[in-house]
C-alpha cells in the first residue's frame, strides 16, 4: 500500500470512528483502542502529520471521558463501556496526549 492510500484509509477510518462515537455505537474507551491502531498504521507509513491529528482525537476523547460530553456524564465512564478506567489514569493519559506541544513522545510516565 502506498503512503497516499494509507493516508486516505486513515482519514476515512477517523471519520468513521467519530461518526460511530457520536451515534453512541462506540464508547470512548473502545474508540481509544481504534485510534491507537490507526497511530500504529500511520507510524508504519511515516505519516507524522496524521499521527498528530490522531493524538488530538485521543486527547479530545480522554477529555470527554474526564469532564463530560454529550455522550458521557462528568467524570463517568459511558454506560455501554466494556472497560471503565480510573479517573486518575485518564488524567495521566490526557496529560500525556496534550496537543499543546507536550505530546506523549515528549514525556515519560
VMD Tcl script that draws the C-alpha trace (Angstrom):
set ca {
  {0.00 0.00 0.00}
  {1.45 3.38 -0.92}
  {1.54 6.28 1.58}
  {-1.28 8.13 -0.21}
  {-3.57 5.09 0.05}
  {-2.65 4.61 3.72}
  {-3.30 8.28 4.39}
  {-6.74 8.16 2.72}
  {-7.65 4.97 4.58}
  {-6.68 6.52 7.93}
  {-8.67 9.71 7.23}
  {-11.71 7.60 6.28}
  {-11.37 5.46 9.41}
  {-11.01 8.53 11.67}
  {-14.21 9.98 10.22}
  {-15.99 6.64 10.64}
  {-14.85 6.30 14.27}
  {-16.00 9.86 15.07}
  {-19.39 9.18 13.48}
  {-19.86 5.98 15.48}
  {-18.92 7.78 18.71}
  {-21.49 10.50 18.02}
  {-24.17 7.89 17.30}
  {-23.33 6.11 20.55}
  {-22.21 2.90 18.83}
  {-18.63 3.17 20.13}
  {-17.76 4.01 23.69}
  {-14.85 6.39 24.24}
  {-12.83 3.50 25.64}
  {-13.36 1.39 22.52}
  {-12.60 4.36 20.27}
  {-9.29 4.90 22.09}
  {-8.24 1.42 21.05}
  {-9.32 2.03 17.46}
  {-7.39 5.31 17.28}
  {-4.31 3.68 18.82}
  {-4.39 1.15 15.99}
  {-4.53 3.98 13.45}
  {-1.48 5.60 15.08}
  {0.45 2.36 14.60}
  {-0.58 2.24 10.95}
  {0.36 5.91 10.41}
  {3.71 5.37 12.13}
  {4.46 2.42 9.84}
  {3.84 4.70 6.86}
  {5.86 7.62 8.29}
  {2.75 9.82 8.22}
  {3.69 12.16 11.07}
  {1.06 14.82 10.29}
  {-1.71 12.26 10.59}
  {-0.21 10.95 13.83}
  {-0.55 14.44 15.33}
  {-4.19 14.63 14.18}
  {-4.93 11.28 15.82}
  {-3.21 12.40 19.03}
  {-5.61 15.35 19.15}
  {-8.55 12.96 18.63}
  {-7.28 10.86 21.53}
  {-6.83 13.93 23.73}
  {-10.39 15.04 22.99}
  {-11.80 11.60 23.77}
  {-9.93 11.41 27.06}
  {-11.02 14.94 27.94}
  {-14.65 13.99 27.23}
  {-14.22 10.95 29.44}
  {-12.88 13.06 32.30}
  {-15.06 16.13 32.10}
  {-18.19 15.05 30.29}
  {-19.58 15.49 26.82}
  {-22.86 14.84 25.08}
  {-22.16 11.12 25.40}
  {-20.50 10.99 28.83}
  {-21.53 12.41 32.18}
  {-18.91 14.41 34.07}
  {-16.29 12.01 35.39}
  {-18.29 8.90 34.48}
  {-17.46 6.12 32.09}
  {-20.04 5.53 29.42}
  {-22.81 3.14 30.35}
  {-22.06 0.86 27.39}
  {-18.30 0.83 28.01}
  {-16.74 -2.57 28.44}
  {-13.73 -1.18 30.31}
  {-14.09 1.54 32.93}
  {-10.89 3.47 33.60}
  {-10.00 5.11 36.89}
  {-10.14 8.90 36.67}
  {-6.51 9.24 37.84}
  {-5.41 7.05 34.92}
  {-7.49 9.08 32.48}
  {-5.95 12.31 33.83}
  {-2.46 10.94 33.23}
  {-3.46 9.77 29.77}
  {-4.95 13.18 28.92}
  {-1.80 14.94 30.13}
  {0.39 12.57 28.11}
  {-1.55 13.28 24.91}
  {-1.93 17.02 25.40}
  {-1.98 18.76 21.99}
  {-0.18 21.85 23.34}
  {3.19 20.54 22.19}
  {3.78 18.33 25.22}
  {2.72 15.14 23.48}
  {3.35 11.63 24.66}
  {6.60 11.44 22.73}
  {7.99 14.29 24.81}
  {7.10 12.80 28.19}
  {7.86 9.69 30.12}
  {5.34 8.20 32.56}
}
mol new
graphics top color blue
foreach p $ca { graphics top sphere $p radius 0.5 }
foreach p [lrange $ca 0 end-1] q [lrange $ca 1 end] { graphics top cylinder $p $q radius 0.2 }
display resetview
